């Protein structure tokens, strides 16, 4: 059986592989790229618009990026960092639109205000203090705060209508927020790659990864239709397979994956397509997470624009499945257990009783209880308008910790071999929204010899590269203005 040689193998047809492939094609158009996707189309798991929040995470509304400490203090460092990362992605997308690589911005990104909504005196006080910290940060320009129900009603009437008189509420609003269809963006990036010489293999399972003496990797695959096996030899491999990245990296045998485990969390959303309801709400509204709930379970009432059609989502309602992907095996979790990660996994189970209690409660929750949670946001919600859809699987990272034995990490983690020949992405939110800065870091780490020569071209794609926009007010204003113009977004 002959072996095909390529420069780059991308495993997984999601936004991460699409982003990395597009960067490489811009930087090294002569490099050969092959993409493997186990399903019959790209962007069907975590990148699918109905499998993720599509927020365009910029920390404009997500309170979990600015938690309140035990002493009551809050600070904006992480929120500013997340926003910085999103601006990098936004600049990259704008550059691709200007080149014609992305055909039209409204096919994947649309202006949608980002709001935070809280109830109760303590939460109102917290939100006011958060606003005071953020209002002078250049990347949060235009943020508004109000605890006046009449003002909140103007911003989002469904949050206030029929609410009990005298209830303490407050909201913040950033008009320049976005809704992103990462499924559409993924398709458009792969269309560009294939049109420029990359090979896309759909319905193809990666079965084995074996390092060769010359430092390259043999990628053993099997076509799901016809069951035909073959091998591709790649100088560099990226594993961007969502929840399935963990078992694939384990198969590679690289020592850097030792000690890592995965905890899958599934979920559902309420969705409505009723035009009368959808027309009254144009915003992504985030609240506060329940005690013991993971950050990805922060409740939100979201406008979603998919294929030009607006809908509303509310959720997520967390659940549990041992699958690492919606379309994968029930044996994923037990099959991922190794001698090197069982200790950290048991330590996580020991130290996360609140999370276990929360997940069990969510699993047992009736439709009536789920509707009650929706009505805390939208008192007038009519059960006839809303139906449940299943969200994507998220595999949270569990890893070794010197003090605790193991910790559960919310966020993303890039695992890279010491020689940079293979790398993979574990974890979840903010994930897709920060794909571009994540892939920039990966390029610098995996291609240290080439990266200095690439920086000039990268600087054209991302003008703020190497700087912190939030520390330079005029540059931040200019960048927000220029990307808003290209992407047809609301300006701050």
C-alpha positions, 0 to 999 in steps of 0.5 A, a space after each residue: 500500500 503506497 503512502 502519500 506525502 504531505 506537509 500538513 495533516 489537519 485532523 477534524 473539520 472544525 473551525 480550529 483546523 479551518 483557521 490553521 489551514 487558512 493561515 498556513 495557506 496564506 503564509 506558505 501557499 506551496 505547502 501541501 495540506 490534507 484534511 480528515 473529517 470523520 463525518 460527511 461534511 465539515 463543521 458538524 460538531 462543536 462548530 455547528 451553529 446549533 451546537 454552540 452559543 455563537 456569541 463572538 466571545 469578547 467578555 462583553 457580557 459573560 460574567 464568568 470572566 470577571 468573577 467576584 472574589 471571596 472578599 467581594 473584589 472583582 478585576 478586569 484582567 481576564 475579561 480584557 484578555 479575552 476581548 483582546 483575543 477576539 479582536 485578533 480574530 476579528 482583524 483576521 476575518 476582516 482581512 479575509 473579507 477584503 481579499 475576497 476569501 470570505 465572500 460576504 461578512 453577513 454570511 457568518 457574522 452579524 451585529 447583535 448587542 451583548 447584554 448582562 442581566 441580573 436580579 437581586 440587590 447583591 447582583 445589581 451591586 456587583 454588576 454596577 461595580 463591574 460596569 465601573 471597572 470596564 467603562 474606561 477600558 478602550 475595548 469596552 467603549 460604549 458599555 452602558 449600565 442601568 437598573 431602571 426597568 424602563 431603560 432595560 425594557 427599551 434594550 430588551 422588552 422580553 426581560 421586563 414584560 410582566 416582571 413582578 413590580 419592585 423586583 431589583 434588576 439591572 443590565 449592561 449593554 454593548 451595542 457593538 456585540 456580534 453573533 457568529 455562525 462558526 459553521 458557515 465560517 468553517 465551510 467558507 474557510 475550507 472552500 478557500 483551502 480546497 480551491 487553493 490545492 488542499 485535499 479534504 477527505 470526508 467520511 474518513 476515520 483516523 485510526 493511528 498516529 505513528 511517529 517516524 525516525 525522520 520526525 514525520 508522522 504516519 497517519 493511518 486512516 480508513 474510509 467509512 464508505 468502502 472501509 478502505 485503509 490508507 496511510 498519509 505521511 505528514 511533516 506536521 499534524 494538527 489534531 483539531 477534532 473537538 472532544 475526540 482530540 484527547 483519544 487521538 493524542 493518546 494514540 500518538 504516544 507523545 509524553 506531553 499528553 500524559 496526565 490529561 483526561 477529559 470530562 464530557 458535558 452535554 446540554 440542551 437549549 430551548 429554541 423558538 422560531 416564532 417570528 412574533 417572539 423573535 422580533 421582540 428580542 435582538 441581543 445576547 443576554 447573559 446571566 449568572 451561573 447557578 452555584 456549582 455550575 460550570 462556566 459553560 452553563 451560564 444561562 443566556 437568552 440569545 439571538 441567533 442568525 443562521 442562514 439569514 434566519 433569526 431564532 432565539 435560544 435559551 439555555 444551556 441545560 447541562 447534562 452528561 453523556 460519556 460521548 466525546 462527540 455527539 456522533 461518537 461512541 458511548 465508550 469514549 470516556 472509559 476508553 480514555 482512562 489510562 494509568 497516567 490520568 486515572 489519579 488526576 481524574 479521581 482527584 477531580 471527582 473528589 474535589 468537584 462535588 458541587 458540579 456533580 450535584 449540579 449535573 445530577 439536578 440538571 439530568 433530573 430536571 423536568 420540562 416544567 423546571 426548565 421552563 421555570 428557568 427560562 421564565 426567570 429571564 422571560 416571564 412571558 415565555 409560552 411553552 408552545 413557542 419553545 422546543 428543546 434541541 441538543 447542543 454539542 458535546 464539550 470535553 472539559 480538561 482534567 490534568 495533573 496538579 502538584 497540590 491537588 493531584 488533579 484539577 478540572 480546567 475550563 477553557 482551552 489547552 494546546 498540547 504540543 510535542 517537544 519537537 513541534 511536529 504534532 499539536 492538538 487542542 483540548 477544551 471548550 469555551 471561549 474556543 472558536 471565538 479565539 481560534 485565531 490567537 490560539 493558532 498564532 501561538 501554535 504557529 510560533 511554537 511549532 514552527 520557530 524557524 519559519 515564524 520570524 519570516 512569517 511575521 510581516 505577512 501576519 502583520 498585514 492580516 492582523 495589524 495589531 499583532 504584537 501589541 495590546 490594543 487596550 493599552 493604546 486607546 487610539 489604536 483600539 478605536 481605529 481597529 474597532 472602527 476599521 473592522 466594523 466597517 469591513 465586517 458591516 458591524 455596529 460601531 462602538 
